[in-house]
Amino acid sequence: MRRVQIFAATLVLSAGALTGCSIPTIAGGAGEDLDCAGGDVAISSGDGEYRVTGVCPRVHVDGSDLDVDLEAAEVGVLVVRGDGNEIEAADVAELQVAGQENDIEATSIDVVSIRGDSNTVDSAGTIGRVSVQGNDNDVEGQAVGEVVDRGQGNRISADD
């Protein structure tokens, strides 16, 4: 009996960690605005429009068909999981994409990592490093540094 209770307590803690209970989450309601206020934020929903402002060390976009405006936010790490999301951002230190057919535009991105197919990443500035595991992805920047392409049909190019 005691063994089961310990396991149950561990399970609850693990489930809380997996759902990101310490990260403010928007889980519905199109048209919502959120100020990161120096903390991490997660948008977990489907088919909605969101605007995020403030200093955001980490932003999670977990859903499908989301339209997310991060242009008024300072983003450290942007994690995009899901399909068909459209995201506009200012400067992003690191972009991690896992999914299909996401469209991300940013002023600048230091590091891009893609695992998935048919994603589009466009930076008006330099992209320092690109790593792609997937097919038919399109990454474009003013200039592009180191590239690791482990897929087929990926287009990684500079505007030079």
LINZIMO-V548825 format. One record per residue. SS is DSSP state (H for helix, E for strand, - for the rest). PHI is phi in whole degrees, -180 to 180 (NA if undefined). Layout:
# LINZIMO-V548825
SS,PHI ; SS,PHI
This chain:
# LINZIMO-V548825
-,NA ; H,-62 ; H,-61 ; H,-65 ; H,-64 ; H,-64 ; H,-60 ; H,-62 ; H,-64 ; H,-63 ; H,-62 ; H,-64 ; H,-64 ; H,-65 ; H,-63 ; H,-64 ; H,-67 ; H,-69 ; H,-81 ; -,70 ; -,-62 ; -,-85 ; -,-101 ; E,-57 ; E,-123 ; E,-102 ; -,-121 ; -,162 ; -,89 ; -,-59 ; -,87 ; E,-78 ; E,-112 ; E,-142 ; E,-101 ; -,-64 ; -,51 ; -,85 ; -,-117 ; -,-76 ; E,-143 ; E,-129 ; E,-113 ; E,-127 ; E,-168 ; E,-137 ; -,55 ; -,-152 ; E,-116 ; E,-139 ; E,-127 ; E,-117 ; E,-128 ; E,93 ; E,-89 ; E,-126 ; E,-57 ; E,-148 ; E,-122 ; E,-106 ; E,-116 ; E,-118 ; E,172 ; E,-129 ; -,58 ; -,-94 ; E,-118 ; E,-120 ; E,-104 ; E,-113 ; E,-65 ; E,-101 ; E,-119 ; E,-95 ; E,-110 ; E,-79 ; E,-118 ; E,-112 ; E,-110 ; E,-117 ; E,-124 ; -,134 ; -,-129 ; -,70 ; -,-86 ; E,-118 ; E,-132 ; E,-119 ; E,-140 ; E,-87 ; E,-87 ; E,-128 ; E,-71 ; E,-142 ; E,-117 ; E,-120 ; E,-118 ; E,-134 ; -,154 ; -,-124 ; -,54 ; -,-89 ; E,-125 ; E,-121 ; E,-120 ; E,-145 ; E,-66 ; E,-152 ; E,-141 ; E,-74 ; E,-133 ; E,-121 ; E,-130 ; E,-122 ; E,-128 ; -,155 ; -,-123 ; -,59 ; -,-94 ; E,-124 ; E,-126 ; E,-132 ; E,-120 ; -,-71 ; -,-111 ; E,-80 ; E,-108 ; E,-71 ; E,-149 ; E,-128 ; E,-130 ; E,-127 ; E,-125 ; -,160 ; -,-128 ; -,59 ; -,-91 ; E,-126 ; E,-124 ; E,-138 ; E,-145 ; -,-56 ; E,-146 ; E,-130 ; E,-85 ; E,-60 ; E,-128 ; E,-122 ; E,-119 ; -,-114 ; -,-162 ; -,-126 ; -,73 ; -,-80 ; E,-117 ; E,-121 ; E,-144 ; E,-112 ; -,-77 ; -,-26
